[in-house]
Amino acid sequence: MKIAVKTLENKAAGEIELPDTIYAVDVRNDLIHRVVHYQLNKRRAGTHKVKQRSEVSGTGKKPWRQKGTGRARAGDLKRPQDRGGATVFGPVVRSHATDLPKKIRALALKMALSSKAKAGKLIVLDEAKAKTHKTKTMAEAIGKFGVDSAVIIGGKEIDVNFACGCANLPRIDVLPSQGANVYDIIRRDTLILTKDAVNDLNERLK
């Protein structure tokens, strides 16, 4: 499929061929959901922690004798029912990451790209470079496309002025081509690719 290439000023800059094997794949929401779930699980820090009985500050001495006091038996005062005692079955430091085959992740990325192409929400830029780092300038440039929610994927390196200009724009994300992922693509309304990003993604997903 062919798609028009635009400049940052929303002027025509030719056409580019997008392979159907990447941008015209049948979309399956269940696979996209699995990959989003995989990504969000992997992002979790897993640093939540409570103290177990062996970690609570206190002595391990038996507080009173086993029988004859009329009180319940106790081995120490670090039990869950004691004031300042341990927590039972609380969270511990662990990884929340789940496994998912590489082929499914790659297929879901193709489906995310295809879903934007089929919905007419895909824009290809000649290049993502700015002469100034001003937010106002970038807001005016992106506004010419009628976009208020977009993820912009550039080449292997993002122009510093372009990245700084977009940093304070709400609902506008800027990523390098190696950072292209399913979650960030589908969470924004429009997908904007540079020609370098198209070439990088073609090489990555061929």
C-alpha positions as CSV (number, residue, x, y, z in Angstrom):
1,M,0.0,0.0,0.0
2,K,1.1,3.5,-0.7
3,I,0.7,6.5,1.6
4,A,1.5,10.2,1.1
5,V,4.6,11.6,2.9
6,K,4.2,15.0,4.6
7,T,6.6,17.6,5.9
8,L,6.4,19.0,9.4
9,E,4.5,22.0,7.8
10,N,1.9,19.5,6.4
11,K,3.0,19.9,2.8
12,A,3.3,17.1,0.3
13,A,6.7,15.4,0.1
14,G,6.1,12.4,-2.2
15,E,4.9,8.9,-1.4
16,I,6.2,5.8,0.4
17,E,5.4,2.1,-0.1
18,L,4.3,0.3,3.1
19,P,4.5,-3.5,2.9
20,D,1.1,-5.3,3.3
21,T,2.8,-7.9,5.5
22,I,3.2,-5.3,8.2
23,Y,0.6,-2.6,7.6
24,A,-2.3,-4.7,6.3
25,V,-2.5,-7.6,8.8
26,D,-5.8,-8.8,10.1
27,V,-6.2,-7.3,13.6
28,R,-6.9,-9.6,16.6
29,N,-7.8,-7.7,19.8
30,D,-7.0,-10.8,21.9
31,L,-3.4,-10.9,20.8
32,I,-3.0,-7.1,21.3
33,H,-4.5,-7.5,24.8
34,R,-2.1,-10.3,25.7
35,V,0.9,-8.1,24.6
36,V,-0.4,-5.0,26.5
37,H,-0.8,-7.2,29.6
38,Y,2.8,-8.6,29.1
39,Q,4.2,-5.0,28.8
40,L,2.4,-3.6,31.8
41,N,3.4,-6.6,33.9
42,K,7.0,-6.1,33.0
43,R,6.8,-2.4,33.9
44,R,5.8,-3.2,37.5
45,A,8.6,-2.5,40.0
46,G,7.6,-5.3,42.4
47,T,9.4,-3.5,45.3
48,H,6.5,-3.7,47.8
49,K,7.5,-5.5,51.0
50,V,6.2,-6.3,54.5
51,K,8.2,-7.8,57.4
52,Q,8.0,-11.5,58.1
53,R,8.3,-13.0,61.6
54,S,12.1,-13.4,61.1
55,E,12.5,-9.8,60.2
56,V,10.5,-8.0,62.9
57,S,12.6,-6.3,65.6
58,G,12.3,-8.0,68.9
59,T,13.6,-10.9,71.0
60,G,12.9,-14.5,70.3
61,K,12.7,-15.3,74.0
62,K,9.5,-17.0,75.3
63,P,7.5,-14.2,77.0
64,W,5.9,-16.4,79.7
65,R,5.7,-20.0,80.6
66,Q,3.6,-22.4,78.5
67,K,1.1,-23.4,81.2
68,G,-0.5,-22.1,84.3
69,T,-0.8,-18.4,83.6
70,G,-4.3,-18.4,82.1
71,R,-2.9,-16.7,79.0
72,A,-2.7,-18.1,75.5
73,R,0.5,-19.9,74.5
74,A,3.2,-17.7,73.0
75,G,6.7,-18.5,71.6
76,D,7.6,-14.8,71.1
77,L,5.9,-11.4,70.7
78,K,6.5,-11.1,66.9
79,R,3.3,-12.9,66.0
80,P,0.8,-11.3,63.6
81,Q,-1.7,-10.8,66.5
82,D,0.8,-8.9,68.6
83,R,1.2,-5.1,68.5
84,G,4.2,-4.4,66.3
85,G,4.2,-8.0,65.1
86,A,4.7,-9.5,61.6
87,T,2.3,-9.5,58.7
88,V,0.9,-12.7,57.4
89,F,1.0,-13.5,53.6
90,G,1.9,-9.9,52.8
91,P,3.7,-8.8,49.5
92,V,7.4,-9.5,49.1
93,V,9.9,-8.3,46.5
94,R,9.4,-10.2,43.3
95,S,9.2,-9.8,39.5
96,H,5.7,-9.5,38.0
97,A,7.0,-10.2,34.5
98,T,5.2,-12.9,32.4
99,D,6.5,-14.8,29.4
100,L,5.2,-14.3,25.9
101,P,6.8,-15.7,22.7
102,K,8.7,-13.3,20.5
103,K,6.6,-14.2,17.5
104,I,3.4,-13.2,19.2
105,R,4.9,-9.9,20.3
106,A,6.1,-9.2,16.8
107,L,2.7,-10.1,15.3
108,A,0.9,-7.9,17.8
109,L,3.1,-4.9,16.8
110,K,2.2,-5.5,13.2
111,M,-1.5,-5.6,14.2
112,A,-1.1,-2.3,16.1
113,L,0.5,-0.7,13.0
114,S,-2.2,-2.2,10.8
115,S,-5.0,-1.0,13.0
116,K,-3.8,2.6,12.6
117,A,-3.4,2.3,8.9
118,K,-6.9,0.8,8.4
119,A,-8.5,3.5,10.5
120,G,-6.7,6.3,8.6
121,K,-4.8,7.3,11.7
122,L,-1.3,6.8,10.2
123,I,0.8,9.8,9.1
124,V,4.3,9.6,7.6
125,L,6.6,12.5,7.9
126,D,9.6,13.2,5.8
127,E,11.7,13.9,8.9
128,A,11.1,15.0,12.5
129,K,13.5,17.8,13.0
130,A,12.9,21.3,14.4
131,K,14.9,24.5,14.2
132,T,13.9,25.5,17.7
133,H,13.1,23.8,21.0
134,K,10.0,26.0,21.7
135,T,6.9,24.2,22.7
136,K,4.7,26.8,21.0
137,T,6.3,26.1,17.7
138,M,5.8,22.4,17.9
139,A,2.2,22.8,19.1
140,E,1.5,24.9,16.0
141,A,3.2,22.4,13.7
142,I,1.4,19.4,15.1
143,G,-1.9,21.3,15.1
144,K,-1.7,21.7,11.3
145,F,-2.4,17.9,11.1
146,G,-5.5,18.3,13.3
147,V,-4.0,15.9,15.9
148,D,-4.4,16.3,19.7
149,S,-3.3,12.8,20.7
150,A,-0.5,11.1,18.9
151,V,2.7,9.0,19.3
152,I,5.5,10.1,17.1
153,I,8.1,7.5,16.2
154,G,11.4,8.8,14.7
155,G,14.6,7.1,13.6
156,K,17.3,5.5,15.8
157,E,18.0,8.9,17.3
158,I,15.5,11.7,18.0
159,D,16.3,15.3,17.1
160,V,17.0,17.2,20.4
161,N,15.0,20.3,19.5
162,F,12.1,18.2,18.3
163,A,12.0,16.1,21.5
164,C,12.3,19.2,23.7
165,G,9.5,21.0,21.8
166,C,7.1,18.0,22.3
167,A,8.1,17.3,25.9
168,N,5.4,19.5,27.4
169,L,2.6,18.8,25.0
170,P,-0.1,16.7,26.6
171,R,-1.1,13.4,24.9
172,I,1.9,13.7,22.5
173,D,4.6,11.0,22.9
174,V,8.0,10.8,21.1
175,L,9.8,7.5,20.8
176,P,12.9,6.3,18.8
177,S,12.2,3.4,16.4
178,Q,13.7,0.8,18.7
179,G,11.2,1.9,21.4
180,A,8.1,1.3,19.2
181,N,5.7,-0.9,21.1
182,V,2.1,-2.0,21.1
183,Y,0.9,-0.2,24.3
184,D,2.2,3.2,23.4
185,I,0.8,3.0,19.8
186,I,-2.7,2.0,20.8
187,R,-3.0,4.3,23.8
188,R,-2.8,7.4,21.4
189,D,-5.3,8.2,18.7
190,T,-2.8,8.9,15.8
191,L,0.4,7.2,14.8
192,I,3.0,9.4,13.2
193,L,6.1,7.7,11.6
194,T,9.1,9.3,10.0
195,K,10.6,7.7,6.9
196,D,13.5,6.5,9.0
197,A,11.1,4.9,11.4
198,V,9.3,3.1,8.5
199,N,12.6,1.7,7.3
200,D,13.6,0.6,10.8
201,L,10.3,-1.1,11.5
202,N,10.4,-2.8,8.1
203,E,13.8,-4.2,8.9
204,R,12.7,-5.2,12.4
205,L,9.5,-7.0,11.3
206,K,10.4,-8.4,7.9
